[in-house]
Amino acid sequence: MPAIANPRLLAISMLPPDLAAALKEKYGLTDYTTLGGAPGKPVPAPGFDIAVTMGIFGIDAAQMAALPDLKLVACNGAGLDKIDLAAARAKGIAVCHTPDELADDVADGAIALTYAVMRRVVEMDRFVRSGRWAAKERPTPSRRLAGKTMGVVGLGRIGRRIADRAAAIGMKVLYHGRREQPGVPYEYVGDVGALAEKSDVLALSSPGGKETQHLVNAAVLEKLGAGGYLINVARGSVVDEAALLDALENKKIAGAGLDVFASEPNIDPRFLPLENVVLQPHNSSITHETRSAMLARILSDIDAFLNGRPFYDAARVLA
């Protein structure tokens, strides 16, 4: 497409301050709230060429319809489950996002959570700070990771990195996904329940959305069992949270490390008193390095779009 001179950009969600500042400096950036908009409350806003959003907010068909001149959705994040790609394709709207830039750090986060919950790192920090160690109380044993089996649900960009890291620390790796992948050195398990039954640790890195809604339910957690651990760096929707809370409270599983929740940031208060769960504020990808790379990717893709150069258009590639 021909170059677009003087593009108008609209932030339709909260953006990281560094990204908002960079876009404002380079292009000018209007915040949707100044037009009377809010999440889930689109208002007509003609004249904007580019909508900028976050993966956790996305953009739906109603929001696109409220932006009749929209040509590009720029998403800061890897997940596309909250972007209506079908609506974008139908309207000829391109979609760029940051699928590669955060993969390593999210995979590191999954392994960090595995260590944290199995070796009880956070719990032992509280043990020391509370004075229990100084009072001569002895902590009970934690669990070794090497020699255990990790089942990875979703062997995409992030899942493959989780698998490789787990293998490097001496874990056996199995995986489940929509289909078996050729050339992968890990055993494929066609059913998530069967994978849970074979695993000491079940690590979730699958996409969100309707296809994976409550993929991990009470039956899967029962198969994971009293010695098993759940790690979730995917989306909160992938887990039946009521079933997970029941499993944690009643020791039906050994523990969990969670970076994502069903109702972020207002998580279920039942999680808070539990010693067998490590809670993170959806921050596995929040490192200086990843944020810098994501900002650079967004700016690069917008520049490519505006000047008619090729870029990764998810609305076309994933059609």
Buried (B, 14 or more C-beta within 10 A) or exposed (E): EEEBEEBBBBBBBBBBEEBBEBBBEEBEBBBBEEBEBEBEEBEEBEEBBBBBBBBBBBBBBEBBEBBEEBBBBBBBBBBBBBBBBEBBBEBEBBBBBBBBBBBBBBBBBBBBBBBBBBBBBBBBEEBEEEEBEEEEEEEEEBBEBEEBBBBBBBBBBBBBBBBBBBBEEEBBBBBBBEEEBEEBEBBBBEEBBBBBBBBBBBBBBBBBBEEBBBBBBBEBBBBBBEEBBBBBBBBBBBBBBBBBBBBBBEEBBBBBBBBBBBEEEEBEEBBEEBEBBBBBEBEBBBBEEBBEBBBEBBBEBBEBBBEEEEBBBBBEEEE
